[in-house]
């Protein structure tokens, strides 16, 4: 633009319009290049819900099942573990959440967690650590019997997967119970 | 730039014809034959050449390994064992490549420490230094991607931990990690893209090395006095003086490299990586490769996830600001008595962090990591700026020649070198 033409001209408009169309086109071309890295159809299909029969899990036992490549811990908690989880002052926790909110009501003994440390993704060991809950061997995060973070670098409680009880001894992981959300 | 050394004169008719069309011989001649280098360069200046050699060696061995490797989660581990057992000299090529990565970092750490000691990052070499920091970051990324390819336990869990750094990003962290993985967890899509990028990045490194050397040839090399060459008396021709010195050191370095390859090829690796990747079991003691350990210690020293990741990246990123954090006008530590002591403390602190990074994150180790992490950052943010103001530096020589003649000739610069190159 020269100093003499203060008023925008048609040519200015054409430059800006052409540049804008070019920029939009370039941005649109990036979409497939970036989107191809997201989970593909087969990965999404393989991430469908899984059903787990709870009958063989003895009291005090933790089993691991896989859903979407992530280990899901199913803990058949003892009376003592439930009591331990409930007698803490919730407000004093790093990520405050009551144990009641972390299980399905009336199914206090069944605790279902995604067994991936919220720090950097290692798998914690069950029945270990200071609170006899979970302990991550990578960087020393300690979780209690409710899977809540108590010590160490992890910022959050162990996450809960979406799941629902089909009946008392069977759950489906990957699907939330609409009525109880 | 210094000039006065002979320029390229094509001899044959063909080379004369060529030089008028593509003057590549003249470029090579002026860059690597007649190029004037300070006459007092010591052996610490030979690691640039060694790094070039290692980059070439990694490219050659890497391209060959790809001919036998299978980038698939179900087959990668076995294909690496196939290379080790069945492929002719496969064991040698793989050990050269895996130990070559370690040697690459040995050389780059010496190269960086030399730059820090002699103030090679200072005006007018800031861009040269920053290109070096970019090269270092690219090397770290390439090394990490390569370490995941054998798909052993350390590959898998190392990749898990490193990619989870991005989950610390507020709000979009989880989506970013899913995008990086191409799934809900580390799996085959992750391995395949890591393989593709591991093949790509070395060529990006080659490109940035070209820029690094270009920038070097614009501003000329620093030297142990930190005083710019004043006249032809201060320089010698690159060939034969620098080439022979670089060549000698390269041979010495290769002896160390060969010792690792032939006698302790797995010493710098980790035994857990000979166990196939298992998504349901995390190794009890997970550590990265040795060359990342200081930064790993910094990550673990911070009890907050986001801040830990920021400190980790900050500890590397801060290097790019070194030219402006160091406020002293004197380049070389030779003339900076206080800086010289703080330099060695800094090296010890970094090595200490590396040692702590290899230890479990508990008890006294965490406390020590915190202290050393604080010191690491204090070196850049507090000590270097303040030193520039308070330090009483020693008087600088008027020229490189004067410094040498006052102290006696250093090794490698003896004899009639300066006169021999003047025609």
Contacts between the chains, C-beta under 8 A, distances in Angstrom:
chain1	res1	chain2	res2	distance
A	34	B	179	7.9
A	37	B	179	5.4
A	37	B	180	7.3
A	37	B	182	5.6
A	37	B	193	6.8
A	38	B	178	7.0
A	38	B	179	5.5
A	38	B	182	6.8
A	39	B	178	6.5
A	39	B	181	7.9
A	39	B	182	5.9
A	39	B	183	5.1
A	39	B	184	6.8
A	39	B	189	7.5
A	40	B	182	7.0
A	40	B	189	6.9
A	43	B	182	6.9
A	43	B	183	4.7
A	43	B	184	7.4
A	43	B	187	7.6
A	43	B	189	6.7
A	47	B	184	5.7
A	64	B	280	6.1
A	66	B	279	7.5
A	66	B	280	7.3
A	68	B	183	7.7
A	68	B	184	3.6
A	68	B	185	6.6
A	69	B	183	6.3
A	69	B	184	5.4
A	69	B	185	3.2
A	69	B	186	7.5
A	69	B	187	5.7
A	69	B	279	6.2
A	70	B	184	6.3
A	70	B	185	5.4
A	71	B	279	7.3
A	71	B	280	5.6
A	118	B	305	7.8
A	119	B	164	7.6
A	119	B	305	5.8
A	120	B	160	7.2
A	120	B	161	4.3
A	120	B	164	4.2
A	120	B	165	7.2
A	120	B	167	8.0
A	120	B	305	7.8
A	121	B	160	4.5
A	121	B	161	6.3
A	121	B	163	7.6
A	121	B	164	4.1
A	121	B	167	7.5
A	122	B	157	6.7
A	122	B	160	7.0
A	122	B	161	6.9
A	122	B	282	4.3
A	122	B	286	6.8
A	123	B	280	6.9
A	123	B	281	6.9
A	123	B	282	4.5
A	136	B	282	7.9
A	137	B	282	6.2
A	137	B	283	7.9
A	137	B	284	4.9
A	137	B	285	7.1
A	137	B	286	7.4
A	138	B	157	7.8
A	138	B	161	6.7
A	138	B	282	6.3
A	138	B	286	5.0
A	138	B	361	7.9
A	139	B	300	5.7
A	139	B	361	5.0
A	140	B	360	7.5
A	140	B	361	4.7
A	140	B	362	5.6
A	152	B	303	7.7
A	153	B	300	7.2
A	153	B	302	7.5
A	153	B	303	5.5
A	153	B	304	7.1
A	153	B	305	5.9
A	153	B	308	6.4
A	153	B	361	8.0
A	154	B	305	7.0
A	155	B	304	7.1
A	155	B	305	4.7
A	155	B	306	7.5
